[in-house]
Structure formats: structure tokens, C-alpha cells
Amino acid sequence: MLPPWPSAWPVGIILGPCGLTGFGYQIRVIFMRRTIDFASPDWLDWALFSAVPVLGNASLLAGAAGLIAGKSFAP
């Protein structure tokens, strides 16, 4: 992203709620998936459709926090 702003913290403010919303939604999906009785997903289903999106949203939150704080680990 090349924001037209002189600093990067507005991009962090934009990306933070997106990551938080995705993280919360994925946690809700995990809880809903545990209550389903007609299918029993195996470990690969849990890894690909639950763990990977949670890690992606967590990295988006970490990047947004880094952009707001102005740290070097931010994208």
C-alpha cells in the first residue's frame, strides 16, 4: 500500500478493525463448527479452514498495531 498520508498510522487504523472483525468472525465459526453433529471434520479441515484464517487475521492485527505505533516490523 502506498498511502497518500505523511504517516502510516491512518492505514493501521483502517486495517485494525478489519483484522479484529475477521478474527472475531473466525472464532465464532470455530465455535459453530464444534456444535455441528452431522459432520466430523478431521485435523486437516480444522487446520486449513480454522487455524490458517485465525493466524492471518492475527498477523493483520499485529501489522496494524505496528503501523499505529510506527515500528519497523509493520508492513
Backbone as a ProteinNet text record, in pm:
[ID]
protein_1_A
[PRIMARY]
MLPPWPSAWPVGIILGPCGLTGFGYQIRVIFMRRTIDFASPDWLDWALFSAVPVLGNASLLAGAAGLIAGKSFAP
[TERTIARY]
83.3	0	88.4	52.1	118.9	15.7	3.7	-97.4	-52.7	-145.4	-108.8	-87.4	-81.9	-65.4	81.9	119.8	260.3	304.7	211.7	248.2	163.1	200.2	132	25.3	6.5	-89.9	-235.4	-276.8	-415.6	-443.9	-344.7	-362.8	-379	-304.4	-319.9	-456.7	-510.5	-644.9	-749	-724.8	-817	-805.3	-682.9	-662.9	-694.3	-682.6	-708.3	-849.1	-952.2	-1088.3	-1118.7	-1056.8	-1077.3	-1021.2	-902.3	-843.4	-919.3	-965.9	-1042	-1176	-1241.7	-1368.7	-1348.9	-1247.8	-1219.7	-1181.3	-1103.9	-1063.4	-1185.5	-1272.3	-1393.4	-1486.2	-1500.9	-1586.6	-1532	-1401.6	-1343.8	-1357.5	-1345	-1367.9	-1512.7	-1605.4	-1747.3	-1769.2	-1704.3	-1716.8	-1661.3	-1551.2	-1494	-1592	-1653.1	-1750	-1873.4	-1918.6	-2032.9	-1997.9	-1876.7	-1835	-1824.2	-1793.4	-1783.6	-1919.5	-2027.1	-2160	-2231.4	-2174.6	-2238.9	-2228.6	-2341.8	-2345.3	-2340.7	-2378.9	-2389.8	-2258.2	-2154.1	-2023.3	-1915.1	-1811.5	-1699.7	-1573.2	-1533.5	-1413.7	-1286.9	-1192.2	-1067	-967.9	-844.9	-747.8	-710.2	-709.9	-674.1	-780.2	-906.7	-1013.5	-999.3	-969.6	-953.4	-834.2	-725.7	-605.9	-625.7	-682.2	-692.5	-805.6	-915.1	-1031.2	-1053.8	-970.7	-986.1	-856.5	-749.2	-624.1	-556.9	-555	-488.2	-557	-690.9	-753.7	-733.7	-730.4	-705	-564.8	-467.8	-330.5	-320.1	-392.1	-391.8	-450.9	-561.7	-622.2	-537.5	-471.6	-382.4	-262.5	-210	-98.7	-143.9	-267.2	-321.2	-333.8	-377.2	-384.6	-246	-148.3	-12.2	46.2	21.2	67.9	1.7	-128.1	-198.6	-145	-118	-61.7	76.7	154.8	286.7	279.5	183.1	167.3	124.4	36.5	-7.1	108.3	187.8	299.7	422.5	424.7	539.6	661.6	640.6	751.1	799.9	920.1	980.8	928.6	862.1	812.3	681.8	623.8	497.1	519.2	418.2	433	450
-117.2	0	124.4	219.1	347.6	453.7	479.5	577.8	719.1	805.7	943.7	1028.9	967.4	1041.8	1052.5	1152.8	1167	1060.9	998	890.8	768	654.9	529.4	492.2	567.7	526.5	529.9	614.9	602.8	468.8	412.8	280.8	175.5	188.9	97.9	108.4	229	247.3	184.6	185.1	122.5	-30	-82.4	-227.1	-294.3	-223	-281	-334.5	-254.7	-309.2	-422.1	-417.5	-527.5	-658.4	-653.6	-772.9	-819	-725.4	-760.2	-822.7	-770.1	-826.9	-967.3	-985.8	-1118	-1217.9	-1174.5	-1261.1	-1304.2	-1210.3	-1242.3	-1333.8	-1309.7	-1394.1	-1536	-1549.9	-1683.7	-1758.8	-1691.3	-1756.1	-1802.7	-1722.6	-1762.1	-1884	-1888.1	-2002.8	-2129	-2116.1	-2232.2	-2286.3	-2198.5	-2244.5	-2306.6	-2250.9	-2308.6	-2444	-2457.4	-2582.7	-2695.4	-2660.5	-2762.9	-2818.7	-2744.2	-2790.3	-2868.4	-2876.8	-2948.2	-3098.6	-3167.4	-3310.5	-3397.2	-3345	-3429.4	-3450.1	-3380.9	-3399.1	-3389.3	-3468	-3462.2	-3427.7	-3300.8	-3262.2	-3321.1	-3359.8	-3412.5	-3298.5	-3333.7	-3232.5	-3142	-3194.1	-3111.7	-3005.4	-3041.7	-2943	-2832.7	-2872.7	-2772.6	-2682.1	-2740.2	-2660.9	-2562.2	-2610	-2525.1	-2423.4	-2459.7	-2372.4	-2299.2	-2325.8	-2256.3	-2191.2	-2268.9	-2216	-2115.4	-2143.1	-2053.1	-1916.2	-1909.1	-1776.4	-1700.9	-1773.3	-1707.2	-1647.2	-1721.2	-1668.7	-1549.7	-1554.9	-1442.5	-1317	-1331.4	-1214.4	-1163.7	-1254.5	-1211.2	-1134.5	-1178	-1104.1	-968.5	-960.3	-831	-736.4	-789.1	-707.3	-662.6	-753.4	-716.8	-611	-624.1	-523.2	-389	-390.4	-264.9	-198.6	-279.3	-222.8	-164.7	-231.3	-179.5	-51.6	-42.8	80.6	197	170	275.6	320.5	224.2	257.2	307	286.5	330.5	241.6	112.6	19.2	-34.1	-89.9	-135.9	-270.5	-349	-479.3	-467.6	-351.8	-333.1	-338.5	-382	-391.7	-256
0	0	0	-75.7	-74.5	-37.3	91	132.4	99.1	69.5	38.4	163.9	280.2	404.2	439.6	517.4	555.8	656.9	729.2	821	790.5	849.8	818.4	920	1026.4	1128.7	1081.5	986.3	938.5	870.8	803.4	742.4	851.6	960	1073	1136.6	1141.4	1196.8	1103.9	975.7	880.8	886.6	892.7	889.7	1023.1	1132.8	1265.1	1282.3	1257.2	1270.2	1171.9	1054.6	959.3	1015.4	1072.1	1132.4	1254.6	1335.6	1454.9	1418.6	1318.2	1272.9	1216.7	1134.4	1079	1186.3	1284.6	1395.4	1476.4	1509.6	1584.8	1507.1	1378.5	1295.8	1288.7	1275.7	1266.1	1397.7	1509.9	1639.6	1649.2	1601.4	1601.4	1513.4	1397.4	1307.6	1373.5	1446	1514.6	1617.8	1696.5	1795.9	1729.8	1619.6	1549	1488.8	1437.5	1375.5	1478.8	1601.8	1706.2	1744.1	1720.1	1758.9	1649.2	1531.3	1421.1	1447	1434.7	1462.4	1337.2	1223.4	1104.9	1031.9	1068.5	1005.3	1111.7	1094.7	1189.2	1111.3	1112.5	1038.8	1101.7	1018.3	1069.1	1094	1130	1168.9	1052.4	930.3	814.7	787.7	806.7	792.7	897.4	1020.9	1126.7	1098	1048.3	1023	907.9	797.4	679.5	687.8	750.3	749.2	880.9	981.8	1109.3	1155.6	1160.4	1215	1122.1	993.6	899.2	892.2	883.6	885.4	1017.3	1129.8	1258	1258.6	1207.7	1201.4	1106.6	996.1	902.6	963.8	1034.1	1098.5	1213.6	1286.2	1393.6	1338.1	1223.5	1163.7	1110.9	1063.9	1021.6	1140.1	1254.2	1376	1421.9	1415.2	1455.1	1362.1	1232.9	1138.5	1160.3	1190.8	1217.1	1343.1	1445.8	1568.8	1542.9	1458.5	1424.4	1343.5	1253.9	1176.4	1265.3	1360.7	1451.7	1539.9	1586.3	1675.4	1599	1467.9	1388.6	1403.7	1427.6	1447.2	1313.1	1314	1189.7	1142.8	1229.6	1187.2	1108.2	1103.4	1032.9	881.6	808.1	662.4	596.2
[MASK]
+++++++++++++++++++++++++++++++++++++++++++++++++++++++++++++++++++++++++++

